[in-house]
Amino acid sequence: MNYKIINEPLKHVIIDTKKEIHGWYPGKRECTAERMLINPYNGCSIGCFYCYARALPGYFELFQNGGNLPDSNEYVDPGTIFVSRDYDKIIAEQLDSIDIATCGYLSPVTDPFQELDKKYLLSEKIIKVFIERNIPIEFITKSKIPDSVIDLIKGNKYSFGQVSILTTDENIRKILVPNGENTNELFNNIKRLADNNIFAVCRIDPIFPYITDDKKQLKNIVNRAIDSGAKHIISSIVDIPVKISYYILNNIKKYFGTSVYYDYKNLYTEKIGYMNAKIDYRKKIFDYLRNLCDSLNITFALCMEYEIIEKDIENKQKDITDEKTEVIGLNRIFMSSVNCEGIDIPVHIKGKDNKFYPATDCSGNCLNCIEPKCGINDLAMGRINSKKDWKLKDYRRWSKEIRYEKLPL
């Protein structure tokens, strides 16, 4: 296979891809609403050293470590980003093959508006594909949101934007998010969304123990976010993937000193997939933020935060495993919204005009749903307790179960 390494504006490679839209990954899950995940870029120029995508396989591993390209002797340096050729057209074909859709998610592991998107505009093109079909789409970014993107989504009731703001200290921000936008521009992102009647979320995600966890600083972020027009706050404590723990902890030592490094070694003693901070520490931070948000009349939720608890074996007679503990999400304690992203987005169903419309009386809270208003029993995970990761083939299968008589048209 022939690859062309392009050096401007950043080192990258354009690749052909067969990637398909898909749902959340299997296993434990706190994400209440089902989403169609889309990653146009493998690798990211924002430069966060703590990014868990650095621990992912395939092209993400090449982005982190460098190496030979698949089926080629061509070597790429660490930091090389992989761009999916014509991915917007591929996504359009996939959406046209289904009659039921959930909100698009752009993108779960890389910033959709990173520097290369100014050249290829894949994120904007993908957003346009969704909006043209009246399917909602969301994004998460640490970059400036293009005006053209705001113009695209402002007419779609359920599309929204999330802005990650980790600190109001620019010196620390430059370390944690070296190639992201400055803090003032990030708050301005929220304001621009709100000014266009687009639901805006502020993510204090992740919080870094002993670095960005000062209560006054957290309160400042929440207050500025509200003043800018945010309607919801999401938070988490930074997790450390075991595979790249040496890399992350060494960066902690490099930028914040040996003392903080050893504080992390003492704090990160739990393992729930990743290395996690002690539960008492995490709960203390989340309790403060939830109470703060309650007092300011804004909803709050966590992202992928769990604790390990002892199983109630006496009341779980059907449990035939030998496990004495289980992992359970913390949103059951701290979330004040119906959905963890703060906005209720119904499952959408294709009408006779080939556009998609919200299912009647659906809140999109699939994780806790018992009687699915959309008509898709698989999505009612409160009833079947499914751990499955839904794929494009499942959306196509569900499409055959939908009858036009159920549609709002």
MITOR-6697 format. One line per field, with one value per residue (C-alpha): z, x, y. Coordinates in pm, whole numbers, plus 50000, padded with zeros to 5 digits. Each point is the difference from the previous one (the first is absolute). Layout:
w [Z  ...];
u [X  ...];
v [Y  ...];
END
This chain:
w [50000  49911  50254  49957  50303  49991  50213  49982  50203  50225  49927  49895  49775  49806  50032  49845  50261  50044  50343  50083  50242  50324  50354  50336  50066  50186  50373  50278  49889  50155  49675  50031  49636  49704  49752  49654  50045  49718  49988  49680  50138  50169  50207  50115  49983  50325  50177  50335  50154  50213  49706  50028  49619  50023  50146  49718  49737  49624  49860  50347  50106  49700  50098  50349  49922  49626  49794  49665  49824  49945  49696  49939  50091  50023  50346  50166  50292  50327  49977  49644  49960  49775  49798  49872  49632  49896  50336  49969  49685  50173  50296  49763  49832  50338  50128  49679  50065  50331  50113  50368  50139  50325  50048  49828  50221  49846  50128  50307  49987  49796  49969  49695  49939  50037  49762  49714  49984  49869  49696  49947  50168  50067  50324  49843  49702  50230  50205  49675  49907  50330  49986  49641  50123  50312  50225  50307  50057  50287  50031  50275  49946  50153  49679  49862  49852  49636  49927  49713  50244  50223  49693  49907  50332  50130  49812  50134  50332  50146  49879  50263  50092  50289  50089  50218  50245  50243  50174  50001  50053  49655  50108  50104  49698  49769  50163  50004  49667  49817  49660  50111  50007  50286  50288  49896  49654  50154  50210  49688  49829  50258  49955  49622  50034  50252  49796  49716  50225  49987  50317  50144  50245  50196  50074  50292  49874  50120  50331  50097  50369  50174  49675  49899  50291  50205  50099  49924  49650  49941  50119  49768  49701  50087  50052  49678  49811  50128  49922  49648  49953  50093  50100  50141  50166  49956  50196  50066  50168  49760  49946  49904  49743  50128  49658  50002  50375  49990  49729  50183  50345  49862  49845  50336  50153  49715  50018  50361  50198  50186  50298  49788  49816  50329  50106  49685  50074  50343  49876  49695  50176  49851  49668  49817  49647  50039  50303  50208  50289  50335  50025  50309  49823  49691  50196  50196  49678  49840  50313  49997  49632  50023  50297  49825  49684  50203  50171  49661  49841  49732  49940  50060  49901  49989  49708  50038  50376  50196  50335  50108  50252  50179  49840  50194  49947  50209  49774  49678  50005  49621  49998  49924  49972  50269  49996  50338  49875  49717  49824  50018  49864  50216  49803  50208  50285  49836  49674  50017  49636  49819  49752  50084  49728  50140  49692  49918  49636  49868  49772  49645  49736  49625  49853  49654  49883  50092  50284  50362  50275  50380  50136  50201  50381  49984  50234  49853  50341  49856  50290  50241  49752  50070  49741  49682  49834  49688  49961  50016  50290  49977  50103  50321  50208  50330  49908  49839  50168  49672  49987  49623  49777  49722  49646  49662  49934  50308  49878  49669  50183  50209  49683  49887  50327  49956  49834  49839  50195  50311  49854  50085  49631];
u [50000  50130  49982  50092  50139  49897  50192  49782  49835  50087  50144  49713  49900  49675  49863  49715  49762  49711  49911  49632  49791  49957  49874  50174  50268  49904  50035  49914  49810  49878  49896  49623  49916  50101  50230  50144  50374  50205  50378  50124  50354  50223  50234  49965  50209  49863  50284  49846  50256  49731  49773  49879  49996  50377  49938  49772  50122  50041  50064  49974  50299  50193  49901  50141  50313  50066  50083  49946  49671  49774  50101  50289  50362  49929  50087  49807  50118  49809  49738  49899  49622  49789  49720  49713  49953  49649  49862  49705  49887  50041  49793  49730  49969  49975  49729  49803  50001  49812  49652  50078  50273  50135  50190  50339  50306  50295  50235  50062  50381  50139  49915  49775  50126  50371  50242  49969  49624  50064  50154  49762  49680  49894  49823  49797  49914  49886  49788  49839  49921  49813  49818  49884  49825  49865  50208  50141  50374  50222  50368  50260  50287  50291  50034  49814  49668  49981  49725  49886  49935  49786  49805  49942  49868  49809  49689  49998  49816  50198  50355  50233  50358  50229  50306  50280  50138  50249  50134  49986  50377  50150  50345  49858  49768  50301  50152  49689  49853  50299  49840  49645  49836  50061  49758  49824  49931  49862  49751  49920  49919  49729  49872  49983  49806  49759  49952  49879  49760  50221  50017  50349  50181  50313  50220  50242  50129  50240  50096  50366  50058  50226  50021  49651  49788  50002  49640  50030  50124  49724  49739  50147  49964  49638  49909  50165  49837  49656  50065  50099  49674  50080  49697  50180  50330  50181  50305  50240  50334  50279  50042  50337  50007  50234  50161  50130  50016  50379  49965  49728  50159  50336  49831  49842  50348  50149  49749  49880  50289  50109  49776  49684  50125  50017  49664  49857  50175  49834  49659  49960  49959  49669  49963  49668  50119  50236  50198  49760  50035  49875  49624  49985  50200  49780  49674  50115  50062  49675  49800  50136  49918  49651  49912  50151  49800  49681  50051  50048  49701  50193  49994  50304  50124  50314  50174  50103  50052  49961  50061  50060  49746  49937  49725  49686  50026  49691  49777  50167  49941  50017  50354  50205  50338  50264  50045  49935  50014  49841  50063  49718  49968  50013  49738  49738  50121  50111  49808  49719  49885  49800  50283  50367  50054  49724  49777  49728  50027  49744  50094  49925  49807  49999  49678  49855  50188  50334  50062  50020  49756  50001  49812  49698  50042  50363  50250  50300  50086  50078  50215  49707  49717  49759  49725  50158  49781  50213  49887  50353  50015  50379  50043  49800  50303  49824  49791  50250  50317  50189  50375  50008  50176  49755  50135  49876  49863  49779  49860  49923  49834  49792  49900  49817  49804  49871  49660  49900  49674  50201  50148  49886  49930];
v [50000  50345  50281  50361  50177  50365  50248  50311  50141  49707  49657  49777  49712  49965  49646  49809  49872  49761  50136  49991  50199  49809  50037  50002  49744  49680  49962  50243  50306  50324  50169  50013  50076  49787  50176  49939  50049  50154  50054  50168  50033  49743  50210  50359  50315  50149  49819  49893  49765  49832  49907  49639  49974  49965  49654  49883  49751  50040  50345  50153  49790  50129  50353  49943  49798  50020  49692  49834  50058  49693  49792  50237  50059  50372  50134  50281  50209  50026  50271  49915  50041  49778  50156  49786  50071  50117  49893  50235  49817  49664  50120  50132  49660  49828  50237  49952  49625  50025  50109  50054  50224  50133  50325  50012  50048  50183  49882  49786  49976  50292  50368  50050  50354  49938  50174  49749  50049  50351  49831  49707  50127  49641  50088  50277  49780  49718  50242  50118  49638  49956  50333  49943  49684  50169  49773  50178  50008  50112  50079  50046  50238  50188  50204  50299  49894  50114  50252  49778  49713  50220  50112  49635  49874  50303  49899  49643  49983  49711  50066  50140  50077  49913  50207  49860  50256  49850  50310  50378  50013  50055  49880  49664  49988  50033  49692  49785  50111  50151  50045  50067  50339  50242  50006  50321  49858  49681  50194  50200  49668  49947  50355  49965  49676  50149  50318  49778  49805  49690  49790  50051  49771  50085  49700  50031  49674  49883  50156  49945  49926  50254  50201  50119  49879  50321  50078  50371  49920  49746  50251  50260  49769  49918  50367  50113  49714  50100  50367  49893  49810  49638  49791  49695  49904  49667  49894  49713  49935  49911  49626  49850  49718  49731  49963  50358  50061  50042  50264  50194  49986  50107  50301  50078  49990  50205  50285  49998  49856  49689  50068  50003  49691  49806  50141  49839  49672  49996  50116  49775  49667  49887  49826  50002  49935  50296  50116  50208  50242  49874  50003  50223  50268  49983  50006  50304  50196  49888  50079  50354  50051  49852  50222  50301  49936  49948  50334  50169  49826  49815  49624  49781  49654  49790  49834  49637  50004  49676  49839  49642  49871  49672  49792  49929  49624  49916  50207  49885  49627  49978  50131  49690  50173  49985  50377  50158  50357  50194  50329  50251  50353  50311  50190  49820  50223  50322  50053  50256  49975  49731  49940  50034  50261  50216  49995  49745  49893  49750  49714  50115  49804  50056  50136  49954  50309  49831  50244  49887  50100  49953  49703  50114  50015  49881  50167  49817  49855  49657  49880  50019  49942  49715  50051  50142  50263  49967  49637  49854  49757  49965  50363  49955  49912  50055  49698  49765  50129  49976  50051  49981  50251  50081  50012  50116  49651  50036  50332  49829  49711  50239  50185  49687  49997  50356  50043  50326  49992  50081  50316  50352  50070];
END
